[in-house]
Amino acid sequence: MLLEVDNINVYYGAIHAIKGISFHVDEGEIVTLIGANGAGKTTTLNTVCGLLRSKTGDVEFQGKSISHMAAHSVVREGLAMVPEGRRVFTQLTVEENLEMGAFTRPGSEAESSMKRVFALFPRLEERRRQVAGTLSGGEQQMLAMGRALMSAPKLMMLDEPSMGLAPILVEQVFDIIRALHQAGTTILLVEQNAQMALSIADRAYVLENGQITLSGTGAELARSEKVRKAYLGG
């Protein structure tokens, strides 16, 4: 088991945002968390990557507890996050943004990562000297994913990668996620576009009001009447 989240409870002051959830991600999988806005999906990812702390339970990565690690130490362990809203460094160039993603790696390894990112995202290579704030939304999403890849993660977590993108770009982003997965990256995906997420997921969990209410394979949940009514417009 690559990632195991066991009985985490997360609070914002008096608000109980995550209520005792447990789930796991095996090596080589795409696992998705789906749910409405405010269900706790982003809070869950932020807790896994060390930006928030759980009052209970544990988060284990490759058999090692990371619950009390600082976020930058979690990256060193091999876990990278592509945050909601992309969060690129708008004043830096594309190349400088990618270099920021490689802070855990020696120079020679960072160079090979840069080549890999440019092979996956030729558009970024074309714009390597361009300031990131001048890129389109789709290009910024590619840059955020490329920056996460620079640390050569064993697990990549993606928070709402299709948010705010035109339908044609949503297809493109999901094609890239498939390509990353085929190249050996394990993926934990948080996504409001439940239909797209379930279509590529090996397994899925439904999050409602901070609790997991359903789990199964991507195909099983896509067929579930409850999921169809709530998230798939059926």
C-alpha positions in Angstrom: 0.0 0.0 0.0 1.5 3.3 -1.1 -0.7 5.7 0.9 -2.9 4.8 3.9 -5.1 7.4 5.5 -6.6 6.1 8.8 -9.3 7.8 10.8 -8.4 11.4 10.3 -10.5 14.2 11.9 -9.7 17.8 10.8 -11.2 21.0 12.3 -11.3 24.6 11.3 -11.8 26.1 14.7 -15.1 24.7 16.0 -16.0 23.4 12.5 -15.5 19.6 12.1 -14.5 19.5 8.4 -13.3 15.9 8.1 -15.0 13.3 10.2 -13.0 10.1 10.7 -12.3 9.2 7.1 -10.1 6.3 6.0 -8.9 5.3 2.5 -5.9 4.0 0.7 -4.0 4.2 -2.6 -2.1 1.3 -3.9 1.0 1.7 -6.1 0.1 2.1 -9.8 -3.5 3.2 -9.2 -5.6 6.2 -10.1 -7.9 6.8 -7.1 -10.4 9.7 -7.2 -12.3 11.5 -4.4 -15.5 13.0 -5.7 -18.1 15.2 -4.0 -19.8 18.5 -4.0 -18.2 21.8 -3.2 -17.4 22.0 0.6 -17.5 18.2 1.0 -13.9 18.2 2.3 -11.9 17.0 -0.7 -9.3 19.8 -0.6 -9.0 19.6 3.2 -8.3 15.9 2.8 -5.4 16.5 0.3 -4.0 19.3 2.4 -4.0 17.0 5.4 -2.2 14.3 3.5 0.5 16.6 2.2 1.2 18.2 5.6 -0.5 21.6 5.2 -3.2 20.7 7.8 -3.1 18.5 10.8 -5.5 15.8 11.9 -6.6 15.6 15.6 -6.6 11.8 15.4 -5.5 8.8 13.3 -2.5 8.6 11.0 -1.3 9.2 7.4 1.2 6.6 6.2 3.2 6.9 3.0 5.2 3.8 1.9 4.7 2.4 5.4 6.0 5.5 7.2 4.0 8.0 9.2 4.0 11.4 7.7 1.3 12.9 9.9 3.6 15.3 11.7 6.0 16.0 8.9 6.4 19.5 7.5 5.0 19.9 4.0 8.4 20.3 2.3 9.6 17.1 4.0 6.6 15.2 2.6 7.7 16.3 -0.9 11.1 14.7 -0.1 9.4 11.5 0.7 8.0 11.4 -2.9 4.6 12.9 -2.6 3.7 16.0 -4.8 0.6 18.1 -5.0 -0.9 20.1 -7.8 -3.0 22.7 -5.9 -6.5 23.9 -6.8 -6.3 27.1 -8.9 -2.8 26.1 -10.2 -0.9 28.5 -8.0 2.0 29.1 -10.4 4.6 31.7 -9.6 3.2 34.4 -12.0 6.3 36.7 -12.0 8.7 33.8 -12.8 9.3 32.3 -16.2 8.1 28.8 -17.1 11.6 27.4 -16.7 12.0 29.1 -13.2 8.7 27.7 -12.1 9.8 24.2 -13.1 13.1 24.7 -11.3 11.2 25.6 -8.1 9.6 22.1 -8.3 13.0 20.4 -8.2 14.2 21.9 -4.9 14.5 18.4 -3.4 16.8 17.1 -6.2 20.4 17.4 -7.3 21.1 19.4 -10.5 21.8 16.5 -12.8 18.5 14.8 -11.8 16.6 18.1 -12.2 17.9 18.4 -15.7 16.6 15.0 -16.7 13.2 15.8 -15.0 13.1 19.0 -17.1 13.6 17.0 -20.3 10.8 14.6 -19.3 8.4 17.5 -18.5 9.2 19.2 -21.9 8.6 15.9 -23.7 5.2 15.6 -22.0 4.4 19.3 -22.5 6.0 20.6 -25.7 4.0 23.9 -25.2 5.9 24.6 -22.1 9.2 24.1 -23.9 8.1 26.6 -26.5 7.3 29.1 -23.7 10.1 28.2 -21.4 11.3 31.9 -21.2 7.8 33.3 -21.0 6.5 34.8 -17.7 4.0 32.3 -16.2 1.4 35.0 -15.5 1.0 35.6 -19.2 0.1 31.9 -20.0 -3.5 30.8 -20.7 -5.4 28.8 -18.0 -4.7 25.5 -19.8 -1.0 26.3 -20.1 -0.8 27.2 -16.4 -2.4 23.9 -15.5 0.2 22.1 -17.6 2.9 24.2 -15.8 1.5 23.3 -12.3 1.5 19.6 -13.3 5.0 19.9 -14.8 6.3 21.6 -11.6 5.0 18.7 -9.5 6.6 16.2 -11.8 10.0 17.9 -11.3 10.3 16.2 -7.9 9.9 12.8 -9.5 7.0 11.9 -7.2 5.9 8.4 -6.4 2.4 9.8 -5.8 0.9 12.8 -7.4 -2.1 14.5 -5.9 -4.2 16.7 -8.2 -6.8 19.1 -6.8 -9.5 20.0 -9.3 -7.2 20.1 -12.4 -10.1 20.8 -14.8 -11.6 23.7 -12.8 -12.2 26.8 -15.0 -11.0 25.2 -18.2 -12.9 25.0 -21.5 -14.2 21.5 -22.4 -11.5 20.8 -25.0 -8.8 21.6 -22.4 -10.5 19.4 -19.8 -10.1 16.5 -22.3 -6.5 17.4 -22.8 -5.8 17.6 -19.0 -7.3 14.1 -18.5 -5.3 12.8 -21.5 -2.2 14.0 -19.7 -3.3 12.4 -16.4 -3.6 9.1 -18.3 -0.2 9.6 -19.8 1.4 10.2 -16.4 -0.2 7.1 -15.1 0.9 5.0 -18.0 4.4 6.3 -17.4 4.3 4.9 -13.9 3.0 7.7 -11.6 0.4 6.8 -9.0 -2.4 9.4 -8.9 -4.8 10.6 -6.2 -7.3 12.9 -8.0 -9.8 15.3 -6.5 -12.3 16.4 -9.1 -15.7 18.0 -9.4 -16.1 16.6 -12.9 -17.2 13.2 -11.6 -17.9 11.7 -15.0 -14.4 12.3 -16.2 -12.8 11.3 -12.9 -14.7 8.0 -12.7 -13.9 7.2 -16.3 -10.2 7.1 -15.6 -10.2 5.9 -12.0 -9.3 2.4 -10.8 -11.1 3.1 -7.5 -13.2 6.0 -6.2 -14.6 7.4 -2.9 -17.5 9.7 -2.5 -17.1 12.4 0.1 -20.2 14.1 1.6 -20.0 16.6 4.5 -16.6 15.4 5.6 -17.4 11.7 5.5 -16.9 8.9 3.0 -20.3 7.6 2.0 -19.5 5.3 -0.9 -16.5 3.5 -2.3 -15.8 1.1 -5.2 -14.3 0.9 -8.6 -14.6 3.8 -10.9 -17.0 1.8 -13.1 -19.1 0.7 -10.1 -19.6 4.2 -8.9 -20.3 5.5 -12.4 -23.2 2.9 -12.6 -24.5 3.8 -9.1 -27.9 5.4 -9.2 -27.1 7.6 -6.2 -23.9 8.8 -7.8 -25.6 9.4 -11.2 -28.3 11.5 -9.6 -26.0 13.5 -7.4 -23.0 14.0 -9.6 -23.6 12.8 -13.2 -26.7 14.7 -14.0 -28.7 11.4 -14.3 
